[in-house]
Amino acid sequence: MKRGAFETGTYRNVFAEAGYDKETIEKRKNEIFHTLFYGAESERIYHPVEDDMAYIEDTGNHDARTEGMSYGMMMCVQMDRKEEFDRLWKWAKTYMYLEEGENAGYFAWSVQLDGTKNSFGAAPDGEEFFAMALFFAAHRWGDGEGIFNYSREAKELLHTCIHKGENGEGGRAMWDASNHLIRFITDVDFSDPSYHLPHFYELFALWAKEEDRAFFKEAAEASRNYLKRACHPVTGLSAEYAEFDGTPYQPVLDQWGGRHDWYYSDAYRTIANIALDYEWFAKDEWESENVDRFLNFFCDTVQEKDRDGIFLTDGTILEGKALHPVAMTAVNAQAALASDQKNAFLCVHRFWETPLRTGDRRYYDNCLYFFAYLALSGNYRIY
């Protein structure tokens, strides 16, 4: 049985395994960060505000989202960039944090670039990334004062996420208490497979408030079992949204912006998360097996002209093309963390030859691109 990096302290450098020079790998990592944070206006997604704040822009929707803000914080802690981390966190706490209402204690998922809230609802994927980035920051840099007491902020946020609505309080928890599964949003009782981060929950079970640790230990196991139901047994694909039993979610009257029962934007993250969980903890060989099914589908079954297409989870090709083709290339490569098959390295080579995306839709693609690059270079680490 493989032992994960949490136990061994060793992280695979898959790029090096694929034959790339370590110095070149490291140089390119730094160049990607610089492009995303300090590149030309047409390249960057990070924008400083005043003397001590900054936001990550969703360049396709021209707003700031908890997804992107928390992603940016994770990038910064992995790259040992404390100033940028603190700027992002202060902007999030200043403009996104909800002080009142049924979602008090959460963060508004979408905010205009001047800080005006577009919504008073919360998206759980932002909260879980905020918490993990904060814990890593506490361990890498030490806790500070006020909102920069990172570990305290993470613990309070996670406590709210699983206890909201108890004792007759308003609002709802982000995790369902009965099955330990994360919700798509607090208002509904279905999930998003790409929100499931058992590798984060294993760490929350060590670092959250003592009374919350058992919940997250169960959540890690529940999410691994959920992903087995949500990923197709032949293709390894998951849908964007799925019921708690894992079946693709069928929207009613175009709710949530149309159909989400297909392998499309959100869903790309699922295989990347599965692979990172395997790299960090290696607790379930199913993850490696599913990765191989997934890679075989994209490398052996799908023709090259359809590789950036839209698919049902059974592999049926639908009309249209992916909105985020670079993200698809990135996560296919990141899947290699859980495989040593030839198709894994084929996807790594494809990714290496793929540049960052440019244009209005670059935000989501390039976030997944950088996470994949960090992971494949052995630099997406537990702190």
Secondary structure, 3 states (H helix, E strand, C coil): CCCCHHHHCCCCCHHHHCCCCHHHHHHHHHHHHHHHHHCCCCCCCEEEECCCEEEECECCCCEEEHHHHHHHHHHHHHCCCHHHHHHHHHHHHHHCECCCCCCCCCECCEECCCCCECCCCCCHHHHHHHHHHHHHHHHHHCCCCHHHCHHHHHHHHHHHHHHCCHHHCCCCCCECCCCCCECCCCCCCCECHHHCCHHHHHHHHHHCCHHHHHHHHHHHHHHHHHHHHHCCCCCCCCCCCECCCCCECCCCCCHHHCCCCEECHHHHHHHHHHHHHHHHCCCCHHHHHHHHHHHHHHHHHCCHHHCCEEEECCCCEEEEECCCHHHHHHHHHHHHHHCCCHHHHHHHHHHHCCCCCCCCCHHHHHHHHHHHHHHHCCCCCCC
